[in-house]
Amino acid sequence: MSQRLSWWVVLALLFAAGAPAQETRVVLDRGGGTIVLEPYAPNIIRVTLSLLKQPALGPPGYGFTAAPSAAGWSHQQSEDGDTYQSGRLTVTVAANRPGPGKPLPTQLDIARFFNGSAPGARITFSTPDGTRLLDMQGWAMAVPNHKDGTAGVLNDKRPADEAFYQVGATFASPDDEHYYGLGQNQEGFLDHRGHTVECWNNYTATGGPTFCVPLLVTNKGYGVLWDNPSQTTIQPGFNEQTRWTSQVGDRVSFFVIAGTKTDEIYSGYRLLTGDTPMLPKAAYGFIQCKQRYSTQDEVLAVAKGYRERHLPADVIVVDWFYYSKMGQMDMVPANWPDPVAMNKQLHAMGFQTMISVWPRFERGTRYYDMVLKNGWFEHLADGTPMDGLPYDRAGSDIDTTNPAAARWFWDVIRENIISKGFDSIWADETEPDLPPNGGYFSIGPGTRYFDVYPLFHTAALYDGFRRDVDHRALILSRDAYPGAQHNGTIFWSSDIYPTWDTLRRQIPTGLDVTASGIAYWGNDIGGWQYLPAVHHPAHPPLLDPSDARDNVGGYDDYPELYTRWFEYGAFQPNFRTHGSRRYNEVWSYGKQAEPILEKYLRLRYQLMPYIYSLGYQTHQTGAPYMRALFMDFPQDAKVQDIGDEYMFGPAFLVAPVTEQGATSRMVYLPAGTDWYNYWSKERVTGGQSVRVDAPIDTIPLFVRAGSIVPLGEPVENTGQVQKIAKVRVYPGASNDFTLYQDDGKTYAYEKGNSSITTLHWDDAAGKLTQEGVSLGAESELLEVVRR
């Protein structure tokens, strides 16, 4: 019997070896429309719908790098429809059937004149226990037409281009569902429910420049990642529906990512679009910038100012107009007589240097004719380069969606800029600044591919760094798109205003960007735009501006605003000051402001072991570490629309002060844990709002009970060896923290060249233990916070 059984096993193995590979997707016909279900993991599925079969069967668009995987998925059919399921998700495509009862006569009358653009389709997404996650109720694929006011888009295509359709889908929106993410929108809302989101790169948008990362994360255990780079409008929660509409496409394409915890959604985003590399350690320190340092001597004087004061700082930035013309890729010798020597001096002082490189080429510059001849500009249908005339005379943008142009652009930067010793690149104007609608990229019409430029442009630089430079890439970009987080890039909120209103709106703006899977976001501390000549506050300024008048002019409360913004900046993923003031160093805002700014500079570097370890966790998981409260406290309904507080890693709750003249503010402490006031060490029970003292030198800051916070010894830059001074524990729960260290400069960490220490706090025993690389004796390291 056993011998016969073994033969059956052999035959089964032989049959399996010769059998065709399992189909990784389900393809369905519903009323002449093609529906495709394609899994990427047990908790991730892609859905496409189209009136055209080939687009429905096509791969995802730009920014998506994962391969489909149907492991663990099975397909069943019944008279009710098709079910495709795994151990994590059940996806049901209902059979098309007439609705119950006869249509009303009025419906029949209307149907004689008006009809939908696509056949009906009902797709539901549930967990195996039957919990409904998402319900797609219908979709659209409309020919541009005058009825909908969309016919004008046909002017943005050439006869040979693929047909344009407006595409979209509608999902049910339960009353208690909340929506986060969707890139950068600066209107000041955290929860997008009830607020239309225009998801595209728009420098002139209401509230401030926008960019689109179409990941919508909900409080219901799932996220939707929309796969369409044209201008897309999302209307969340109106009329019990959430509607997505993309201006141009030939299919509806989106991913559903299920997550029992929010971070599982970000792991899915990471799988689909790429990880977030470790940045050079300097990027986690202080980045000093202004608009602009005009000479080599000025840059060196600022650097010396920091070192003479023994203030920590890591990166100094040379912004635009160091060149003779846009695209000349030179440095004016009268102002920059020896940039190589300058960079050597700065490196010796512990500074890295970043320089702004625009994608613009002005007519008459040394490369313009060659770029034009090769067809490498973003251009009109007849090949004419797009420009901004008559108001914008700065030239035309290179088309880095063209691989040859992208490679050449990097080579020119390497030869003319990197060769002078600059460490990193500020990729300004990554919208691009000349909006591509009506123009053309190498990959196709700009209207169809409106939002992809930041992905391609940052990739051109990142790929060049990886190919030609030994140290880690650092790129600063004004805009993002799915996948851009993989390009060694940090992002900022563009050219914002120096107002209290702007400061207030920055907090929810940044939290939605990080909720979109873009972990490294920051802003111009103090705002970029020029200060008004006069600004009188409603309340007496908390800082005297009189000794900073040459810098702040008649803006009486600007030192106060800058100080509050700086306090907030110390708890952003990237800590960077910038703006159009005459001076912008920490000693530039008056003698009362200076010690406060120094306090937060030093605090940032004291927390560097903690912050750098958070960067490693983001690299490993895809989850951000500047986190809206809904991510960590999903059971607390009160946090769902709190946009003026956030978690900075697992330990810190940050509540910036954004009201002029305020010396206290209300702070909600989420339920389920106790909290310690960082400054007073007072322990407070969660689940309540408390009024917190906030004099001008204090940002309300709380630490979750059970937190383990490694603290570093004082250093002046991250290139110096920083020993762990203390491991501070806030008792109240047992917990772990992974302390991560590497060389901070190279990609050796990708080969495992790093040191990891797992710290464990046993709250009952009152004991700290270590696993991995030892930090020293626990008795010498441990600092337990007591009140």
N, C-alpha and C positions, 0 to 999 in steps of 0.2 A: 504493500500500500504506500509506504513512504517513497519507494522508487518511482511509482506512477505519479505521485504528487510532485516529485522533483522535476519530472519531465514536463508536467503542466506549468510549473514555474518557469522552466527554460523557454517553453513555447510562448508564454506570456511576455517574457523579457524580449524575445526576438520580435514579437509582434509590436511591442511598444517601441523598439528601436527603429522599426521600419515605418511606423505610423507617422502621418503628417503632424506637424507641430500644431498645438492647440491654437485656435483663432483667438486673438487677444481682444476682440471686440464683437459687439452684437450690432448688426445692421438691420434696420426695420423700415418698412414702408407704411406710412400713415397718410392716406388720402393723396398720394402723389408726392408727398414730401419724404425725404430720407432722414431718419433719425439714427444716430450712431452713439452707442455707449461704449466707452473705452476706458478701462481701469488702469491706474498707475500704481496703486497700492490697495490694500484691503479697505482703507478709509478714504481713498481718492478716486474719483471717476470724472472723466471728461464727457461732456454731452455736446454733440453737434446736430444741428437741424438745418436743412437747406432744401430749396426747390430744385437745386442742381446736385446731382449725385456726386460728382467728382470733388467739389469743395467740401461736401459733407465727409468724404472719406479722407481728405487731406490731413496732414499733420498740423499740430498747433503752430501759431505764428511766432514772430520774433520774441526772444526772451525766454523761451521754454526749451530746456535742455534734457529733460528726463525721458526715459524710454517707457512705453506702456508695459504693464505687467498684469496678466490675468490670473496669477497664482492665487488659488483659494476662491475664485469666482465661479459661479454656475448660473446657467440660464434655463428658465422654465417658461413654457407657454401654456395659456389656458384661454378659455373663452372671454375672460375678463381683460386679457392683455398679456404682456411679457414682463417677467420678473428676472432681474439680474442681481445676484446677491453674493456677499462675502460674509465673513464673520463679523464685519463692522458696519456694513451698509446694505440696505435693501432698496433697489431702484425699480420702480414699477412704471411701465409705459402702458397707459390704459388703451384698450381697444376702442376704435372709433365706432360709436353707436349713436343712433338718434336719441335725443334727449327724451325724458319722460313727458308724455302728453303731446298734444298737437301744438304747433306754434300759434301764437296769437295772430289774428288778421293784421294787426299793425306791424308785427314782425315781418310778415310776408310782404307787406307793402314796402317796407324799408328795404328788404332784401332785393327788390326789383331794381333799386337804384344804387345801393351802397353795399359793398361786401368787403370782407377782410382780405389781406394780402397773402395769407398762408392757411393751410388746412389746420383744423384743431389738433391740439396735442396736449395731453395731461401727463406730466411726469412727476412722481412723488419720490422723495428720498427719506428713508426712515432708518432707525437703528434696528437691530435684530429683535429687540423686545417690543417693537411696534411704535416707538416714540417718533412722531413726525418731526423731521428736521426742516424740510423744504418742499414746497408744492409749486411746481411750474404750471401755470394755468393756461398759457398760450404763448404764441410767438408770432413774429412778423418778418416779412421779407418783401419790402415794397419797392416797386419801380419808382424812381424819382418822378414827382407829378405836381401839378399846380394845386390840386385839392389840398395836399398836405403842406404846400409851400416849400417843397424840396426840389423843384425842377432846376433851380439855379445851380445845383451841385454838378449838373451835367457839363457846365462850362469848365469844370476842373479836370476833365479827362480828355485824352486824345482818342481818335477813332480806333486805334489799335489796342487801347487799354481794355482790360476786362470790364465787363458791365458793372455799373454801380447799382447797388440796392441799399435802401435804409433797412437795417436789421435790428431786432430787439426781442425781448422776452419779458413776460409778466409773471410775478410770483406772489403768492398769498403773503399777507403781512399781518400776523396776529397782533393784537393791541399791546401785548407786553414784549414785543420783539424790539431790540435796539440795534443800531447799526454804526459801525466804526470803521476807520480806515479811509480808503479811496484817495490816497495820496494827500496832496497839500491843498487845502481850501482855507483861506484866512478870514472867513466871516465870523469866526468865534464860536462855532458849535462843536462840541465833542460828539454827541449822539446826532447822527444825521437824520434821524426820523423826523419827517415833516419839513425837511429842508432840501430843496433841489440842489444837486451837486453837478456842476459843469466840469466834467473830468477831462481836462486837456491842458496843455501848456499855454498859459495866458499871462503875459507879463502885466497886462493892464486890468486884471480881474478885480472885482469888488473886494476891498479889504487888503489886497496885496497879491502878488504873483502866485499862480496856481501851477501844479503839475499833476499828472495822472498816474497813479499806481492802482489799477482797478481791482484791488482786493478788498472785499467787503466782509468784515468779521462781525459776527453777531453774538448775542448772549445766549443763543439757543444751541450751541454746540456745533456750529459749522461756519465755514467761510465760503464765499463765492469768488473765484478769480476769473474775471471776464477776459476773453481772448479776442480783443479787437483794438487796434491802435488808432482808429479814427476818433474824431471828437465824439465823446460819449456822455449822455445825460442820464443820471440816475435820479429817480424820484422815489425815495424810500418812505413807505408807510402812508401814502395818500390813498384814500378810498379803500383801505384794507388791502392795498396792493403795493408792491415795489416793482417799478418798471425801469428796465434798462433799454436805452435806444442809442444805437451807434449810427453815425451819419453815413458811413460807407462800409459795405462788406458784401460777401456773397454767401454768408452762412451766419447762423448763431453758433457761437462756440464758447463754452465756459467749463470750468472745473468746480466741482463741489468737494470740499475737504472737511471731513468730520473730525471732531476732536472732543474727547471726554474732558480735556482741559484746554484752555486757550492756546497754550504753548504747542500742543499737538498740531494745531492749525498752522503754526509757523514752521514746524518741522516739515509739514506738507508743502508749504510755500518754498522752503529751502530745497526739498527734493525736486520740485518742478522747475525752479529758476536758478539754482546755484547757491552755494554757501556765501557767507560773509567772511572774507579773509581777515586774519589779524592785521591790523594797521601797524605801521611803525609806532613804537611806544611813545614817541614824541607827540603823536596825534592825540593822545589822551591827556597831554599836558596843556599848557597855556599857549595859544596862538595869538601873537601880537600883530595887529594890522591897522591900517587906516587908509583913507582915500585922499592922498597917497603919499608915500615916501618918494620924494622927487630926485634924490641924489644918493650916491654911495655914502657920502659923509653923514647924511641924515640917518640912514639905516644903522651905520656903525655907532653913531652917537646914542641912538635909542637902545641898542644892544648893550652898550657900556653903561647906560643909565640903569638897566636892570641888574647888571652884575655888580656895579658899585654899591647898589642898595641891597645886594644879596637877596634879590627877589627871584623866585622860581619862574622860569619861562623856557619854552622849548623851540618855538617856530616863529620866525619873523618873515613877513610877507612883503614882496614887492608887487604892488598892484599895477594897473595899466599905465600907458603913456610913458614908459621908460624907453620906448622905441621912437624912431623918427617918423614912421608912418605905420598904420595898421597893416600887418602882414609882411613888414620888412624883415622881421625876425632879427633885429639888431638892438643895441643899447647905445643911446646917444653918448659919445665919448666925453663930451664936456661934463655930463652929469655922472657918468659911470666909467671913469677912466680905466679901472682894472677890476672888473667883476670877479675874475678868478681869485685875485688876492683878497678881495672883500669876503668872498665865501670861505676862503681858508681862515681868515681872521674870525669870522662868525663861528665856524666849526670849532676853532680852538677855544672859543668862549662857551661852547656847549649849545649853540643855536643851530638848528636846521633852517633851510631857506626854502620858501615857496614863491613861485612867480606866476603871474597871470599870463595866460596865452589864449588869445581869442582866435576863433576860427575864421576871422574876417581878413580879406585881402583887398586893399585899396588899389584902384587903378593906378598904374605907373610904378607900383612897387616891383621888386626884383622877381617875384614869383608869379605875378598876376597873369601874364601872357601865357606862361606854361600851363598853369592850372586851367585857364580858359581853353587853350588848344586841346587839352586832354578831356575836356567836358566834365571837369571835376567840381564845378560849382552847382549848388542848388539853383535850378534854372526854370525858365518858362518853356512853353511847348516848343518854341522855335529855337531853343538852346541859349537864349539870352540869359546871362546870370541875373538872378533876382537881386535887387538892391532896395534901399529905403528912401530913395530920392522922392521928393525934393528936400525932405527934412533930415534924413539920415544920410550923411555923406561918407560913411565909414567903409563902404565897399560891399563885397559879397561874401557869403558863407561857403566854405568848402563842404562838399558832400561826403561825409565820412561813412555813409552807407555803401559807398564804392570801395571795395577792398584795396584797390591800387591807390586810391586817394588817401585812404586811412593810413596805409603803410608809409606812403610818402610824407604825409603830415607829421607822423611820429619821427621819421628820419630827420626831417628838417628841424624839429624841436630838439632832438638829441644832439644834432651837430651844432646848433646855434645857441641853445639854452642849457641843456643838461651838461654839455661839455664845459660850461663855465662854472660848474660846481653846484648848481641849484639841485635841491633834493626832491622837490615835489612840484606839482603843476596845479594851478588854479584854472580849471576849465570853465571860464565864464561863458555866458551866452549859449548855454546848451539847450535852449528851447527848440530850435534856434531862434535868435532874436528877430530874424525875418521869418514870420510865420509861413509855413510851407503850403498852406491851402492855395490851390491854383497854380502851384509850382510842382517841380518834379525832382525826385531823388533817383539815384541809380536803381533802387529797388522798385520804383513805381511812383504813381501820383502822390504828391504831398498830402492831399486831402484824405486819401486812403490810409496813409502811413504817418498821420499827423504827429503822433506822440513818441515815435521810436528814436528820434535823434539823440536824446541823452544816453540811451543804451549803446548805440553804435559809437558815439563820440568818446564816451568814457572807455569803451572797450578798445578803441584805437590806441589810447594812451596806456591803458593797463597792459595790453598785449605787448606794447613796446617796452614798457618797464620790465615785464617778465622775460623778455627776449634779450635785452641789452644792458640791464642795470642789475647790480648785485643786491642792492637793498630793496626793502619792501616799497611798493608803490603807495603813494598818497596823492589822491586827486580830489579837489574840491569842485563840486558841480552845483549849478543853480537848479537843476531839474533831474527827475528820476523817471524810471519806467521799470516794470518787472525784469529782474536780472541785473540791473545796474548795480545792485548792492554787492554783486560778485566782483566788481571791477576795482576793488581797492579804493572806493570812493566814499567821501563824506558829502553831505548835502546841506544846503542852507536855504533859508526862506527868502532870499533875494533882497531887493532894494526897498526895505521897509522904512516906515517913518519913525522919527524920534519922539513918540507920544506915549502917554499913559494908556490910551486906548489900544495902540499897537501892542504894547507890552502885555496887556490883559489877553489879547487874542492870540499871542504867540503860544501860550501854554496849551490850549486845546488844539491849536494847529499842529504843534509838534507831536502831541500825543496821537493824533490821527495818522501822521506820517509814520511814526514808529509802529502803530497798529497795522500799517500796510506792509510790514515786513522790511522796512527801510530803517535799520537800527541806528545808523549814524546820521543824526540830524542836529542842526544847531541854527543859530541866527546871529546877525550882526548885533553884538551887545551894544546897546545905546541907539540902535537904528542907523540906517545908512544915509538917509536923505539929510540935506543941509538943515541946520537949526533955524527956526523962525527968528527974525530980528528981535522980537519982543514976545515974551510969554509970561503972564502973571497968573500964578496959581490961585485956586480957590481957598487954599489954606496956607498959613505961613510955612515956608520951606523948612524942612528938617535939617538942611545943611546950608550954611552961609555961602552964597555964590560970589561974594565980593572979591576974593582973591583968585578967582578963575574967570574974571570978566573977559580977558583977552581970548578965552577959548569958548565960553558959553554965551557971551554977549548979553542980551537982555532977557535970556531964558532963565528966569529966576530960580525955577525948581529943577533945572536940568541936572545939577550935581546929585540931587536926591533921586531923580529918575535913573540916572546912570548907575548909581550905587545899588538901587533895588534890582536893576537889570543884571548887574554884575553878580549879585548874590544868587540870582536864579541861574545865571550862566555857569556858575561853579558846579551846578548839578544837572548839566546837560551832557550828552555823550561827547560832544566836542565843545571846548571852552575857548571861544574866539571872539575877540573884540574887533570892531571895524566901524567905520563911519566917516562922514565928511566934515569932521571938526578940524580946527587948526592943529590941535594936538590930541592924542588919544592914548596916552600912557597912564599908568595908575597914579602918577603924580600930577596929572593934568587937570584935576577937577576940584582942587582946593585942599587946604590942609586938614579940613574936617573929614573929607571923603577919603583921603589917602590911606590912613591906617585901617579903615574898614575894607577897602579894596585889597590891601596887603593881607589882611586876615583871611580873606576867602581864597586868595592865591595860595597861601600856605596850607589852608585846609584841603584844597584840591590835591596838593602833592602829598599831604599826610595820608589821604585816602587812596593814593595811587595803587597800592597792592590790591585793594578791594576793586577799584575801577578796572584795572587791567585784567583781573580775573573775570569780571563781568564780560569783558570783550571776548575772552576765551569761551565763555558759556554761549555767547551769541554765535561765535564761529561754529561751535559744536551742534547747536540746536536750531539756529535761525531765529530764536525768540529775542525780542528787543529787551534792553534793560532800563530804558526810560519808559515807564509802563502806566497807562491809565488804570485806575483802581479796579475797573471791571475785570481785568485780567487775573488778578490775584484774589479777589473777593467776590466770586460769582454768586454766592448765596446771599449776599447783602444787597437787597434791592435799592438801598439808599445811595449806592455809589454809581449807579448806572449812567447818570448824566453829570457827574462831578468832573468838570474840566479845568478847575483851577488848583488841583492837587494831583500828585502822582507818586508812584514808587520809583525810586532810583536803585535798581537792584532789589534783592529780597529784604533788605534791612531798612532803608530810609524812606520815610514819607515826607515829601517836600511840599510846602505850601507857600509859594512866593507871595510877597506883598505887592499889589498892583494898584493901590489907591494912594493918590498923592496926599501927604500929610498923615497917613494912618500910622499908628503906633501899636496897633493890635489887630487881630482878625479872627474870625471864626474858622475853626478847622474841624472837619468831620474825621473821626478816627474809626475805621471800619471795624465791624463786629468780628468776634471769633478769636481775638487776641488782646493782650494788653500792649500798651505803648509807653515808651519812655520819651519825655521831652529831652532832646539831645543836650540842651544848654543847662537846664535845671536838674536833670536826672529824675524828675518827678514821674512816677508810674501811674498811668491812667487806664481805666478799663475801656475797651473798644465798644463801638456801637452807639457813640454819642458825639455830639458837637460840643466843642469847648472853645472858650475865648482865650486866645494865646497872646501874651505880650510880644510885641515886635518893634522895639525901638529901632532906629535907623541902622544900627550895626547888627541886627539879628533877623535872620530869615526863620520863620517857624519850621522846625525840623524835629521829626519824631523817629524813633527806632522801634521796630517790632520786637516784642519779647521773644527771646530765643535766638536773636541774631548774633552772629559771629562776625566781627569786623576787624580784619588785620590792618594795622596802622604802620606806616613807614617812618623811618627816621628822616629828618629834614634833608632835602637835596635842592639844588638849584636848577637841575634839569634831569630828564629821565635817562640820559646817557651815563649819569653817575650811578654807582652801585648803591642801592637803597636797601638797607637791612630792615627786617621787621622789628620795630621797636616794641610793639605790644600786640597781643590779640585780645581785643576788647569783647567781652561777652555781656549781653543784656539778658539776664536770667528770666525764666518764666516758661520755657519749653525746651525740650531737647532738639538739637538741630545739627546740620552739617554745613560746611562751607569748603569749596574746593579752591585752594590758593594756587594760582598758576603763575609761573615765571619762565621766561626764555630770554634770548639775547636782545629782543626788542627791535632788531634791525633787519635780519635776514629771513629767508624762508626755510631755515633749518627746522623750524617747528613742524613743518609738513612731514618731515622724516622722523619725527618723534624726539627731536632734540629740545627738550624742555624739562622742567621740573614741576611736579605736581604734589601738593600736600593736601590730604583730606583732613580737615579739622572737625572733630566731633565734640559736641557739648552734651554731657549727660546731666540733665537738670536736677534729677533726683539726687544724684551723687555729688553734684557740684564739681564735676571733674571734666577737664579738657584733655582730649587725647589726639594724637597725630598718626596718620598713616601716609607712607610715601617718604618724600624727602623731609628730613627732620629740620625744624626751625630752631631747635635748641630746647632747653629744659622748660617744660610747661610751667614750672613754678616761677620762672623768671619772665616768661612771656605773658602769662595770664593776668588780665585786669578785669575783674567782675564789677559791673556797675551796681552800686547800692545807693539807696536814698536814706 
